[in-house]
């Protein structure tokens, strides 16, 4: 999105595990009056998702799950992070990470996927074509170690040309009124 988060005083704080409520309590009208975004995944399988839901679609989060308010919003994809982050615009980033991990079969699949998706604009077709790449991303991350794979992929964010919807919406929300 070409936004210098540091320039806007925005910090990315990794929360290892699911201990969001502890941090969520820090932001609100009766606490720190600073905006905070929680970006998380839903860990559903695609079969468990509502029909027509794409894996990078934001899903509704009840206000009482984390205490959302004017200063705190939660953006969540329905599936595990590795599947939700695998969108057309992140394939070059993931390809670079897979190359560094020395996973030649995954690299070959991603190179072919990038080529095959170049001219495709129909969202339903894109989603179908992404399905095996999402499986490959998840399998590769589990093989490498999910945290380690995420750290490796993060080195190549400059290769990505778009973000998953739920992450883009989180950034847009926190940037409002800036």
OpenMM code with the backbone's topology and positions (N, CA, C; nanometers):
from openmm import Vec3, app, unit

residues = "UNK UNK UNK UNK UNK UNK UNK UNK UNK UNK UNK UNK UNK UNK UNK UNK UNK UNK UNK UNK UNK UNK UNK UNK UNK UNK UNK UNK UNK UNK UNK UNK UNK UNK UNK UNK UNK UNK UNK UNK UNK UNK UNK UNK UNK UNK UNK UNK UNK UNK UNK UNK UNK UNK UNK UNK UNK UNK UNK UNK UNK UNK UNK UNK UNK UNK UNK UNK UNK UNK UNK UNK UNK UNK UNK UNK UNK UNK UNK UNK UNK UNK UNK UNK UNK UNK UNK UNK UNK UNK UNK UNK UNK UNK UNK UNK UNK UNK UNK UNK UNK UNK UNK UNK UNK UNK UNK UNK UNK UNK UNK UNK UNK UNK UNK UNK UNK UNK UNK UNK UNK UNK UNK UNK UNK UNK UNK UNK UNK UNK UNK UNK UNK UNK UNK UNK UNK UNK UNK UNK UNK UNK UNK UNK UNK UNK UNK UNK UNK UNK UNK UNK UNK UNK UNK UNK UNK UNK UNK UNK UNK UNK UNK UNK UNK UNK UNK UNK UNK UNK UNK UNK UNK UNK UNK UNK UNK UNK".split()
positions = [
    Vec3(0.0819, -0.1192, 0.0000),
    Vec3(0.0000, 0.0000, 0.0000),
    Vec3(0.0865, 0.1258, 0.0000),
    Vec3(0.2160, 0.1075, 0.0024),
    Vec3(0.3100, 0.2188, -0.0036),
    Vec3(0.2870, 0.3187, 0.1101),
    Vec3(0.2688, 0.2676, 0.2302),
    Vec3(0.2486, 0.3506, 0.3488),
    Vec3(0.3651, 0.3251, 0.4443),
    Vec3(0.4298, 0.4323, 0.4853),
    Vec3(0.5375, 0.4218, 0.5835),
    Vec3(0.4731, 0.4239, 0.7221),
    Vec3(0.4519, 0.3055, 0.7793),
    Vec3(0.3839, 0.2956, 0.9081),
    Vec3(0.4565, 0.3741, 1.0174),
    Vec3(0.5893, 0.3724, 1.0161),
    Vec3(0.6664, 0.4474, 1.1163),
    Vec3(0.6334, 0.5963, 1.1108),
    Vec3(0.6169, 0.6485, 0.9912),
    Vec3(0.5869, 0.7910, 0.9739),
    Vec3(0.4563, 0.8291, 1.0441),
    Vec3(0.3637, 0.7347, 1.0500),
    Vec3(0.2350, 0.7598, 1.1135),
    Vec3(0.2308, 0.7105, 1.2579),
    Vec3(0.3427, 0.6650, 1.3096),
    Vec3(0.3477, 0.6187, 1.4473),
    Vec3(0.2757, 0.4871, 1.4695),
    Vec3(0.2678, 0.4063, 1.3640),
    Vec3(0.1986, 0.2778, 1.3728),
    Vec3(0.3011, 0.1674, 1.3925),
    Vec3(0.2816, 0.0884, 1.4955),
    Vec3(0.3706, -0.0236, 1.5248),
    Vec3(0.2991, -0.1551, 1.4990),
    Vec3(0.3735, -0.2520, 1.4513),
    Vec3(0.3221, -0.3877, 1.4350),
    Vec3(0.3779, -0.4693, 1.5503),
    Vec3(0.2876, -0.5245, 1.6293),
    Vec3(0.3279, -0.5996, 1.7473),
    Vec3(0.2789, -0.7435, 1.7318),
    Vec3(0.3712, -0.8378, 1.7142),
    Vec3(0.3261, -0.9772, 1.7029),
    Vec3(0.2801, -1.0310, 1.8382),
    Vec3(0.1674, -1.0955, 1.8364),
    Vec3(0.1149, -1.1603, 1.9561),
    Vec3(0.1235, -1.3099, 1.9290),
    Vec3(0.2064, -1.3762, 2.0009),
    Vec3(0.2250, -1.5188, 1.9790),
    Vec3(0.1151, -1.5945, 2.0521),
    Vec3(0.0343, -1.6633, 1.9774),
    Vec3(-0.0794, -1.7331, 2.0347),
    Vec3(-0.2060, -1.6548, 2.0097),
    Vec3(-0.2995, -1.6680, 2.1015),
    Vec3(-0.4307, -1.6052, 2.0853),
    Vec3(-0.4660, -1.5188, 2.2057),
    Vec3(-0.3690, -1.4499, 2.2589),
    Vec3(-0.3869, -1.3725, 2.3819),
    Vec3(-0.4257, -1.2280, 2.3521),
    Vec3(-0.5188, -1.2083, 2.2595),
    Vec3(-0.5555, -1.0744, 2.2161),
    Vec3(-0.6320, -0.9958, 2.3215),
    Vec3(-0.7131, -1.0625, 2.4000),
    Vec3(-0.7985, -0.9914, 2.4952),
    Vec3(-0.7167, -0.9077, 2.5934),
    Vec3(-0.6032, -0.9592, 2.6342),
    Vec3(-0.5164, -0.8859, 2.7266),
    Vec3(-0.4774, -0.7515, 2.6676),
    Vec3(-0.4418, -0.7511, 2.5402),
    Vec3(-0.4001, -0.6288, 2.4730),
    Vec3(-0.5200, -0.5427, 2.4352),
    Vec3(-0.6294, -0.6067, 2.3962),
    Vec3(-0.7488, -0.5336, 2.3548),
    Vec3(-0.7993, -0.4424, 2.4665),
    Vec3(-0.7863, -0.4862, 2.5910),
    Vec3(-0.8338, -0.4074, 2.7058),
    Vec3(-0.7589, -0.2748, 2.7196),
    Vec3(-0.6427, -0.2649, 2.6570),
    Vec3(-0.5618, -0.1437, 2.6686),
    Vec3(-0.6152, -0.0276, 2.5858),
    Vec3(-0.7059, -0.0566, 2.4888),
    Vec3(-0.7503, 0.0458, 2.3951),
    Vec3(-0.9005, 0.0674, 2.4046),
    Vec3(-0.9414, 0.1917, 2.4245),
    Vec3(-1.0836, 0.2211, 2.4320),
    Vec3(-1.1095, 0.3561, 2.4933),
    Vec3(-1.2355, 0.3936, 2.5040),
    Vec3(-1.2702, 0.5253, 2.5580),
    Vec3(-1.2292, 0.5428, 2.7044),
    Vec3(-1.2205, 0.4307, 2.7791),
    Vec3(-1.1802, 0.4377, 2.9191),
    Vec3(-1.0383, 0.3866, 2.9409),
    Vec3(-0.9631, 0.3768, 2.8329),
    Vec3(-0.8250, 0.3282, 2.8393),
    Vec3(-0.7420, 0.4179, 2.7468),
    Vec3(-0.6437, 0.3598, 2.6775),
    Vec3(-0.5658, 0.4380, 2.5815),
    Vec3(-0.6563, 0.4782, 2.4656),
    Vec3(-0.6628, 0.6052, 2.4388),
    Vec3(-0.7491, 0.6555, 2.3321),
    Vec3(-0.6693, 0.6643, 2.2021),
    Vec3(-0.6093, 0.5541, 2.1666),
    Vec3(-0.5322, 0.5380, 2.0421),
    Vec3(-0.5926, 0.4220, 1.9660),
    Vec3(-0.5890, 0.4313, 1.8347),
    Vec3(-0.6461, 0.3242, 1.7540),
    Vec3(-0.5555, 0.2010, 1.7542),
    Vec3(-0.6201, 0.0855, 1.7597),
    Vec3(-0.5501, -0.0428, 1.7578),
    Vec3(-0.6285, -0.1385, 1.6686),
    Vec3(-0.5558, -0.2130, 1.5892),
    Vec3(-0.6157, -0.3145, 1.5028),
    Vec3(-0.5610, -0.4499, 1.5440),
    Vec3(-0.6501, -0.5451, 1.5565),
    Vec3(-0.6088, -0.6844, 1.5745),
    Vec3(-0.6357, -0.7541, 1.4419),
    Vec3(-0.5331, -0.8128, 1.3855),
    Vec3(-0.5457, -0.8894, 1.2617),
    Vec3(-0.5226, -1.0346, 1.2983),
    Vec3(-0.6206, -1.1184, 1.2689),
    Vec3(-0.6126, -1.2583, 1.3091),
    Vec3(-0.6761, -1.3476, 1.2037),
    Vec3(-0.6646, -1.4750, 1.2261),
    Vec3(-0.7254, -1.5711, 1.1334),
    Vec3(-0.8294, -1.6530, 1.2075),
    Vec3(-0.9127, -1.7218, 1.1291),
    Vec3(-1.0234, -1.7947, 1.1884),
    Vec3(-1.0017, -1.9431, 1.2021),
    Vec3(-0.8998, -1.9949, 1.1372),
    Vec3(-0.8650, -2.1370, 1.1461),
    Vec3(-0.9745, -2.2325, 1.1010),
    Vec3(-1.0704, -2.1845, 1.0198),
    Vec3(-1.1689, -2.2753, 0.9624),
    Vec3(-1.1106, -2.3427, 0.8388),
    Vec3(-1.1633, -2.4574, 0.8045),
    Vec3(-1.1300, -2.5158, 0.6745),
    Vec3(-1.2207, -2.4485, 0.5734),
    Vec3(-1.1845, -2.4510, 0.4476),
    Vec3(-1.2674, -2.3874, 0.3453),
    Vec3(-1.4054, -2.4525, 0.3406),
    Vec3(-1.4131, -2.5798, 0.3737),
    Vec3(-1.5418, -2.6497, 0.3756),
    Vec3(-1.6334, -2.5970, 0.4863),
    Vec3(-1.5749, -2.5454, 0.5927),
    Vec3(-1.6528, -2.4924, 0.7051),
    Vec3(-1.7011, -2.3485, 0.6813),
    Vec3(-1.6464, -2.2832, 0.5796),
    Vec3(-1.6830, -2.1440, 0.5504),
    Vec3(-1.8198, -2.1377, 0.4837),
    Vec3(-1.8854, -2.0242, 0.5023),
    Vec3(-2.0122, -2.0025, 0.4346),
    Vec3(-1.9888, -2.0047, 0.2843),
    Vec3(-2.0876, -2.0557, 0.2112),
    Vec3(-2.0759, -2.0615, 0.0659),
    Vec3(-2.0542, -1.9206, 0.0109),
    Vec3(-1.9622, -1.9095, -0.0826),
    Vec3(-1.9322, -1.7804, -0.1441),
    Vec3(-1.8269, -1.6999, -0.0713),
    Vec3(-1.7820, -1.7478, 0.0442),
    Vec3(-1.6776, -1.6784, 0.1195),
    Vec3(-1.5424, -1.7097, 0.0575),
    Vec3(-1.4645, -1.6058, 0.0328),
    Vec3(-1.3276, -1.6255, -0.0145),
    Vec3(-1.2355, -1.6286, 0.1066),
    Vec3(-1.1238, -1.6936, 0.0895),
    Vec3(-1.0367, -1.7179, 0.2047),
    Vec3(-0.9691, -1.5927, 0.2590),
    Vec3(-0.9656, -1.4853, 0.1816),
    Vec3(-0.9084, -1.3614, 0.2337),
    Vec3(-1.0161, -1.2586, 0.2671),
    Vec3(-1.1425, -1.3001, 0.2616),
    Vec3(-1.2526, -1.2102, 0.2975),
    Vec3(-1.2509, -1.1831, 0.4476),
    Vec3(-1.2763, -1.0588, 0.4861),
    Vec3(-1.2923, -1.0320, 0.6289),
    Vec3(-1.4209, -1.0985, 0.6771),
    Vec3(-1.4186, -1.1512, 0.7972),
    Vec3(-1.5412, -1.2075, 0.8536),
    Vec3(-1.5826, -1.1257, 0.9744),
    Vec3(-1.7110, -1.1294, 1.0010),
    Vec3(-1.7684, -1.0540, 1.1128),
    Vec3(-1.7143, -1.1076, 1.2450),
    Vec3(-1.6749, -1.0166, 1.3311),
    Vec3(-1.6275, -1.0517, 1.4646),
    Vec3(-1.7187, -0.9801, 1.5631),
    Vec3(-1.7764, -1.0549, 1.6556),
    Vec3(-1.8670, -0.9917, 1.7513),
    Vec3(-1.7885, -0.8952, 1.8397),
    Vec3(-1.8524, -0.7833, 1.8731),
    Vec3(-1.7867, -0.6820, 1.9559),
    Vec3(-1.7414, -0.7378, 2.0896),
    Vec3(-1.8181, -0.8320, 2.1456),
    Vec3(-1.7798, -0.8829, 2.2766),
    Vec3(-1.6682, -0.9867, 2.2711),
    Vec3(-1.6331, -1.0359, 2.1500),
    Vec3(-1.5224, -1.1321, 2.1412),
    Vec3(-1.3914, -1.0675, 2.1866),
    Vec3(-1.3666, -0.9428, 2.1446),
    Vec3(-1.2443, -0.8728, 2.1832),
    Vec3(-1.2717, -0.7352, 2.2434),
    Vec3(-1.3977, -0.6961, 2.2494),
    Vec3(-1.4310, -0.5648, 2.3029),
    Vec3(-1.4108, -0.4529, 2.2025),
    Vec3(-1.4429, -0.4776, 2.0754),
    Vec3(-1.4280, -0.3746, 1.9722),
    Vec3(-1.5006, -0.2474, 2.0140),
    Vec3(-1.4405, -0.1342, 1.9782),
    Vec3(-1.4984, -0.0031, 2.0092),
    Vec3(-1.4425, 0.0969, 1.9094),
    Vec3(-1.4612, 0.2257, 1.9329),
    Vec3(-1.4126, 0.3274, 1.8394),
    Vec3(-1.2602, 0.3282, 1.8261),
    Vec3(-1.1915, 0.2681, 1.9208),
    Vec3(-1.0456, 0.2671, 1.9192),
    Vec3(-0.9876, 0.1304, 1.8856),
    Vec3(-1.0690, 0.0290, 1.8856),
    Vec3(-1.0217, -0.1085, 1.8629),
    Vec3(-1.1127, -0.1790, 1.7626),
    Vec3(-1.0532, -0.2302, 1.6582),
    Vec3(-1.1278, -0.3090, 1.5603),
    Vec3(-1.0502, -0.4375, 1.5322),
    Vec3(-1.1244, -0.5426, 1.5035),
    Vec3(-1.0653, -0.6725, 1.4736),
    Vec3(-1.0952, -0.7063, 1.3284),
    Vec3(-0.9936, -0.7482, 1.2565),
    Vec3(-1.0072, -0.7901, 1.1173),
    Vec3(-0.9578, -0.9334, 1.1099),
    Vec3(-1.0449, -1.0185, 1.0625),
    Vec3(-1.0195, -1.1621, 1.0706),
    Vec3(-1.0564, -1.2278, 0.9376),
    Vec3(-0.9699, -1.3169, 0.8900),
    Vec3(-1.0063, -1.3983, 0.7740),
    Vec3(-1.0624, -1.5298, 0.8275),
    Vec3(-1.1402, -1.6010, 0.7472),
    Vec3(-1.2053, -1.7207, 0.7996),
    Vec3(-1.1134, -1.8414, 0.8178),
    Vec3(-1.0044, -1.8460, 0.7443),
    Vec3(-0.9190, -1.9644, 0.7410),
    Vec3(-0.7855, -1.9371, 0.8086),
    Vec3(-0.6989, -2.0358, 0.8106),
    Vec3(-0.5677, -2.0168, 0.8698),
    Vec3(-0.4886, -1.9106, 0.7926),
    Vec3(-0.3998, -1.8412, 0.8617),
    Vec3(-0.3261, -1.7284, 0.8049),
    Vec3(-0.2599, -1.7621, 0.6715),
    Vec3(-0.1953, -1.8764, 0.6638),
    Vec3(-0.1196, -1.9114, 0.5431),
    Vec3(-0.2109, -1.9203, 0.4214),
    Vec3(-0.3319, -1.9686, 0.4409),
    Vec3(-0.4277, -1.9755, 0.3299),
    Vec3(-0.4827, -1.8360, 0.2986),
    Vec3(-0.5148, -1.7600, 0.4027),
    Vec3(-0.5727, -1.6272, 0.3834),
    Vec3(-0.4776, -1.5273, 0.3203),
    Vec3(-0.3481, -1.5453, 0.3421),
    Vec3(-0.2502, -1.4516, 0.2874),
    Vec3(-0.2118, -1.4877, 0.1428),
    Vec3(-0.2525, -1.6044, 0.0967),
    Vec3(-0.2182, -1.6477, -0.0388),
    Vec3(-0.3226, -1.5945, -0.1365),
    Vec3(-0.2935, -1.4773, -0.1905),
    Vec3(-0.3782, -1.4130, -0.2910),
    Vec3(-0.2904, -1.3812, -0.4115),
    Vec3(-0.3534, -1.3459, -0.5204),
    Vec3(-0.2793, -1.3205, -0.6448),
    Vec3(-0.1625, -1.2236, -0.6221),
    Vec3(-0.1858, -1.1187, -0.5453),
    Vec3(-0.0834, -1.0164, -0.5241),
    Vec3(0.0306, -1.0553, -0.4334),
    Vec3(0.0152, -1.1634, -0.3562),
    Vec3(0.1235, -1.2058, -0.2663),
    Vec3(0.2020, -1.3249, -0.3212),
    Vec3(0.1611, -1.3771, -0.4350),
    Vec3(0.2297, -1.4950, -0.4887),
    Vec3(0.3790, -1.4712, -0.5119),
    Vec3(0.4212, -1.3549, -0.5669),
    Vec3(0.5666, -1.3337, -0.5828),
    Vec3(0.6417, -1.3341, -0.4497),
    Vec3(0.5809, -1.2790, -0.3460),
    Vec3(0.6421, -1.2789, -0.2125),
    Vec3(0.6568, -1.4225, -0.1616),
    Vec3(0.5501, -1.5000, -0.1762),
    Vec3(0.5530, -1.6388, -0.1288),
    Vec3(0.6489, -1.7228, -0.2119),
    Vec3(0.6560, -1.6955, -0.3401),
    Vec3(0.7515, -1.7658, -0.4269),
    Vec3(0.8946, -1.7425, -0.3784),
    Vec3(0.9268, -1.6184, -0.3463),
    Vec3(1.0610, -1.5871, -0.2954),
    Vec3(1.0889, -1.6614, -0.1650),
    Vec3(0.9893, -1.6676, -0.0760),
    Vec3(1.0068, -1.7389, 0.0507),
    Vec3(1.0258, -1.8879, 0.0261),
    Vec3(0.9469, -1.9442, -0.0635),
    Vec3(0.9598, -2.0870, -0.0957),
    Vec3(1.0957, -2.1179, -0.1576),
    Vec3(1.1453, -2.0251, -0.2384),
    Vec3(1.2791, -2.0428, -0.2977),
    Vec3(1.3855, -2.0455, -0.1895),
    Vec3(1.3748, -1.9526, -0.0933),
    Vec3(1.4721, -1.9487, 0.0163),
    Vec3(1.4657, -2.0754, 0.1002),
    Vec3(1.3458, -2.1295, 0.1156),
    Vec3(1.3296, -2.2527, 0.1929),
    Vec3(1.3762, -2.3765, 0.1162),
    Vec3(1.4070, -2.3566, -0.0107),
    Vec3(1.4537, -2.4658, -0.0971),
    Vec3(1.3482, -2.5757, -0.1112),
    Vec3(1.2276, -2.5324, -0.1504),
    Vec3(1.1163, -2.6238, -0.1772),
    Vec3(1.0876, -2.6221, -0.3271),
    Vec3(1.1660, -2.6977, -0.4056),
    Vec3(1.1571, -2.6880, -0.5524),
    Vec3(1.0192, -2.7218, -0.6105),
    Vec3(0.9473, -2.8184, -0.5544),
    Vec3(0.8145, -2.8507, -0.6078),
    Vec3(0.7173, -2.7354, -0.5847),
    Vec3(0.7251, -2.6743, -0.4679),
    Vec3(0.6389, -2.5598, -0.4390),
    Vec3(0.6764, -2.4414, -0.5278),
    Vec3(0.8052, -2.4199, -0.5467),
    Vec3(0.8514, -2.3114, -0.6340),
    Vec3(0.7957, -2.3307, -0.7745),
    Vec3(0.8046, -2.4514, -0.8249),
    Vec3(0.7532, -2.4815, -0.9587),
    Vec3(0.6021, -2.4557, -0.9666),
    Vec3(0.5282, -2.4977, -0.8637),
    Vec3(0.3831, -2.4758, -0.8614),
    Vec3(0.3505, -2.3267, -0.8586),
    Vec3(0.4247, -2.2500, -0.7819),
    Vec3(0.3985, -2.1059, -0.7729),
    Vec3(0.4375, -2.0345, -0.9010),
    Vec3(0.5484, -2.0718, -0.9609),
    Vec3(0.5862, -2.0108, -1.0884),
    Vec3(0.4780, -2.0348, -1.1930),
    Vec3(0.4271, -2.1581, -1.1980),
    Vec3(0.3203, -2.1902, -1.2922),
    Vec3(0.1929, -2.1152, -1.2566),
    Vec3(0.1617, -2.1077, -1.1288),
    Vec3(0.0423, -2.0361, -1.0845),
    Vec3(0.0471, -1.8885, -1.1200),
    Vec3(0.1608, -1.8259, -1.1014),
    Vec3(0.1761, -1.6842, -1.1362),
    Vec3(0.1550, -1.6652, -1.2858),
    Vec3(0.2144, -1.7512, -1.3650),
    Vec3(0.1976, -1.7439, -1.5111),
    Vec3(0.0514, -1.7648, -1.5497),
    Vec3(-0.0104, -1.8666, -1.4944),
    Vec3(-0.1496, -1.8988, -1.5281),
    Vec3(-0.2465, -1.7883, -1.4870),
    Vec3(-0.2172, -1.7191, -1.3780),
    Vec3(-0.3078, -1.6169, -1.3253),
    Vec3(-0.2886, -1.4785, -1.3871),
    Vec3(-0.1825, -1.4602, -1.4643),
    Vec3(-0.1508, -1.3269, -1.5175),
    Vec3(-0.2688, -1.2578, -1.5841),
    Vec3(-0.3371, -1.3262, -1.6727),
    Vec3(-0.4432, -1.2625, -1.7513),
    Vec3(-0.5834, -1.2869, -1.6947),
    Vec3(-0.5939, -1.3589, -1.5847),
    Vec3(-0.7254, -1.3936, -1.5305),
    Vec3(-0.7784, -1.2781, -1.4454),
    Vec3(-0.9036, -1.2388, -1.4712),
    Vec3(-0.9649, -1.1304, -1.3944),
    Vec3(-1.0921, -1.1743, -1.3225),
    Vec3(-1.1497, -1.2864, -1.3617),
    Vec3(-1.2718, -1.3347, -1.2982),
    Vec3(-1.2382, -1.3859, -1.1582),
    Vec3(-1.2995, -1.3251, -1.0561),
    Vec3(-1.2650, -1.3563, -0.9165),
    Vec3(-1.2906, -1.5027, -0.8815),
    Vec3(-1.3991, -1.5599, -0.9306),
    Vec3(-1.4281, -1.7004, -0.8996),
    Vec3(-1.3221, -1.7927, -0.9587),
    Vec3(-1.2771, -1.7621, -1.0792),
    Vec3(-1.1719, -1.8427, -1.1430),
    Vec3(-1.0408, -1.8258, -1.0667),
    Vec3(-1.0122, -1.7031, -1.0268),
    Vec3(-0.8897, -1.6774, -0.9483),
    Vec3(-0.8925, -1.7599, -0.8201),
    Vec3(-1.0065, -1.7599, -0.7507),
    Vec3(-1.0176, -1.8356, -0.6261),
    Vec3(-0.9942, -1.9846, -0.6495),
    Vec3(-1.0483, -2.0375, -0.7573),
    Vec3(-1.0281, -2.1798, -0.7903),
    Vec3(-0.8813, -2.2086, -0.8179),
    Vec3(-0.8178, -2.1188, -0.8900),
    Vec3(-0.6764, -2.1390, -0.9242),
    Vec3(-0.5851, -2.1217, -0.8031),
    Vec3(-0.6284, -2.0419, -0.7076),
    Vec3(-0.5485, -2.0215, -0.5867),
    Vec3(-0.5568, -2.1387, -0.4892),
    Vec3(-0.6630, -2.2176, -0.4969),
    Vec3(-0.6850, -2.3249, -0.3988),
    Vec3(-0.5634, -2.4164, -0.3809),
    Vec3(-0.5052, -2.4714, -0.4888),
    Vec3(-0.3881, -2.5585, -0.4666),
    Vec3(-0.2656, -2.4824, -0.4165),
    Vec3(-0.2547, -2.3559, -0.4517),
    Vec3(-0.1420, -2.2755, -0.4033),
    Vec3(-0.1571, -2.2456, -0.2546),
    Vec3(-0.2801, -2.2290, -0.2114),
    Vec3(-0.3056, -2.2093, -0.0681),
    Vec3(-0.2682, -2.3351, 0.0102),
    Vec3(-0.3034, -2.4491, -0.0440),
    Vec3(-0.2638, -2.5763, 0.0200),
    Vec3(-0.1122, -2.5869, 0.0264),
    Vec3(-0.0463, -2.5478, -0.0824),
    Vec3(0.1003, -2.5552, -0.0890),
    Vec3(0.1639, -2.4599, 0.0112),
    Vec3(0.1074, -2.3402, 0.0253),
    Vec3(0.1606, -2.2440, 0.1229),
    Vec3(0.1496, -2.3000, 0.2641),
    Vec3(0.0322, -2.3520, 0.2978),
    Vec3(0.0114, -2.4074, 0.4321),
    Vec3(0.1041, -2.5263, 0.4570),
    Vec3(0.1127, -2.6177, 0.3621),
    Vec3(0.1990, -2.7359, 0.3784),
    Vec3(0.3454, -2.6942, 0.3935),
    Vec3(0.3877, -2.5976, 0.3133),
    Vec3(0.5271, -2.5512, 0.3200),
    Vec3(0.5548, -2.4820, 0.4527),
    Vec3(0.4594, -2.4012, 0.4999),
    Vec3(0.4777, -2.3323, 0.6280),
    Vec3(0.4849, -2.4323, 0.7432),
    Vec3(0.4008, -2.5342, 0.7370),
    Vec3(0.4046, -2.6361, 0.8429),
    Vec3(0.5363, -2.7124, 0.8389),
    Vec3(0.5851, -2.7402, 0.7208),
    Vec3(0.7127, -2.8127, 0.7059),
    Vec3(0.8292, -2.7291, 0.7584),
    Vec3(0.8282, -2.6017, 0.7276),
    Vec3(0.9365, -2.5107, 0.7663),
    Vec3(0.9230, -2.4685, 0.9125),
    Vec3(0.8006, -2.4642, 0.9601),
    Vec3(0.7662, -2.4032, 1.0883),
    Vec3(0.6939, -2.2738, 1.0555),
    Vec3(0.5715, -2.2606, 1.1021),
    Vec3(0.4886, -2.1475, 1.0611),
    Vec3(0.5522, -2.0120, 1.0927),
    Vec3(0.6058, -1.9964, 1.2116),
    Vec3(0.6673, -1.8688, 1.2487),
    Vec3(0.7885, -1.8397, 1.1624),
    Vec3(0.8702, -1.9396, 1.1433),
    Vec3(0.9905, -1.9212, 1.0615),
    Vec3(0.9529, -1.8865, 0.9180),
    Vec3(0.8528, -1.9560, 0.8638),
    Vec3(0.8102, -1.9282, 0.7267),
    Vec3(0.7577, -1.7848, 0.7157),
    Vec3(0.6804, -1.7408, 0.8143),
    Vec3(0.6285, -1.6038, 0.8130),
    Vec3(0.7426, -1.5022, 0.8179),
    Vec3(0.8454, -1.5300, 0.8977),
    Vec3(0.9602, -1.4396, 0.9047),
    Vec3(1.0330, -1.4340, 0.7711),
    Vec3(1.0492, -1.5487, 0.7079),
    Vec3(1.1152, -1.5519, 0.5775),
    Vec3(1.0315, -1.4751, 0.4759),
    Vec3(0.9015, -1.5014, 0.4711),
    Vec3(0.8138, -1.4324, 0.3756),
    Vec3(0.8145, -1.2817, 0.3980),
    Vec3(0.8229, -1.2402, 0.5248),
    Vec3(0.8188, -1.0965, 0.5547),
    Vec3(0.9377, -1.0216, 0.4944),
    Vec3(1.0465, -1.0918, 0.4679),
    Vec3(1.1627, -1.0277, 0.4046),
    Vec3(1.1329, -0.9896, 0.2603),
    Vec3(1.0292, -1.0479, 0.2024),
    Vec3(1.0000, -1.0282, 0.0607),
    Vec3(0.8694, -0.9533, 0.0361),
    Vec3(0.8230, -0.8785, 0.1360),
    Vec3(0.6966, -0.8067, 0.1176),
    Vec3(0.7023, -0.7072, 0.0026),
    Vec3(0.8211, -0.6592, -0.0304),
    Vec3(0.8329, -0.5661, -0.1429),
    Vec3(0.8012, -0.6332, -0.2765),
    Vec3(0.7967, -0.7659, -0.2801),
    Vec3(0.7606, -0.8393, -0.4023),
    Vec3(0.6090, -0.8451, -0.4218),
    Vec3(0.5338, -0.8272, -0.3148),
    Vec3(0.3877, -0.8346, -0.3236),
    Vec3(0.3345, -0.7071, -0.3879),
    Vec3(0.2259, -0.7209, -0.4633),
    Vec3(0.1662, -0.6026, -0.5255),
    Vec3(0.0241, -0.5756, -0.4762),
    Vec3(-0.0256, -0.6582, -0.3878),
    Vec3(-0.1531, -0.6309, -0.3202),
    Vec3(-0.1598, -0.7145, -0.1935),
    Vec3(-0.2567, -0.6810, -0.1094),
    Vec3(-0.2746, -0.7494, 0.0185),
    Vec3(-0.4063, -0.8258, 0.0209),
    Vec3(-0.4170, -0.9243, 0.1073),
    Vec3(-0.5481, -0.9858, 0.1295),
    Vec3(-0.6465, -0.8790, 0.1764),
    Vec3(-0.7739, -0.8967, 0.1424),
    Vec3(-0.8770, -0.7965, 0.1741),
    Vec3(-0.8805, -0.7619, 0.3223),
    Vec3(-0.8744, -0.8635, 0.4086),
    Vec3(-0.8903, -0.8355, 0.5513),
    Vec3(-0.7739, -0.7541, 0.6068),
    Vec3(-0.6550, -0.7720, 0.5541),
    Vec3(-0.5395, -0.6932, 0.5988),
    Vec3(-0.5468, -0.5524, 0.5415),
    Vec3(-0.5836, -0.5409, 0.4139),
    Vec3(-0.5978, -0.4091, 0.3518),
    Vec3(-0.7027, -0.3259, 0.4272),
    Vec3(-0.8163, -0.3865, 0.4609),
    Vec3(-0.9210, -0.3143, 0.5338),
    Vec3(-0.8728, -0.2718, 0.6723),
    Vec3(-0.7913, -0.3530, 0.7366),
    Vec3(-0.7360, -0.3171, 0.8676),
    Vec3(-0.6460, -0.1941, 0.8560),
    Vec3(-0.5609, -0.1934, 0.7558),
    Vec3(-0.4716, -0.0783, 0.7348),
    Vec3(-0.5530, 0.0465, 0.7013),
    Vec3(-0.6527, 0.0317, 0.6162),
    Vec3(-0.7367, 0.1466, 0.5815),
    Vec3(-0.8072, 0.2019, 0.7044),
    Vec3(-0.8564, 0.1131, 0.7919),
    Vec3(-0.9271, 0.1587, 0.9114),
    Vec3(-0.8330, 0.2367, 1.0032),
    Vec3(-0.7140, 0.1816, 1.0263),
    Vec3(-0.6234, 0.2483, 1.1210),
    Vec3(-0.5693, 0.3794, 1.0629),
    Vec3(-0.5685, 0.3903, 0.9302),
    Vec3(-0.5188, 0.5136, 0.8657),
    Vec3(-0.6271, 0.6213, 0.8560),
    Vec3(-0.7538, 0.5869, 0.8776),
    Vec3(-0.8605, 0.6880, 0.8731),
    Vec3(-0.8284, 0.8014, 0.9684),
    Vec3(-0.8540, 0.9208, 0.9250),
    Vec3(-0.8328, 1.0424, 1.0051),
    Vec3(-0.6868, 1.0691, 1.0352),
    Vec3(-0.5966, 1.0054, 0.9599),
    Vec3(-0.4539, 1.0340, 0.9813),
    Vec3(-0.4100, 1.1467, 0.8896),
] * unit.nanometer
topology = app.Topology()
chain = topology.addChain("A")
for resn in residues:
    res = topology.addResidue(resn, chain)
    for name in ("N", "CA", "C"):
        topology.addAtom(name, app.Element.getBySymbol(name[0]), res)
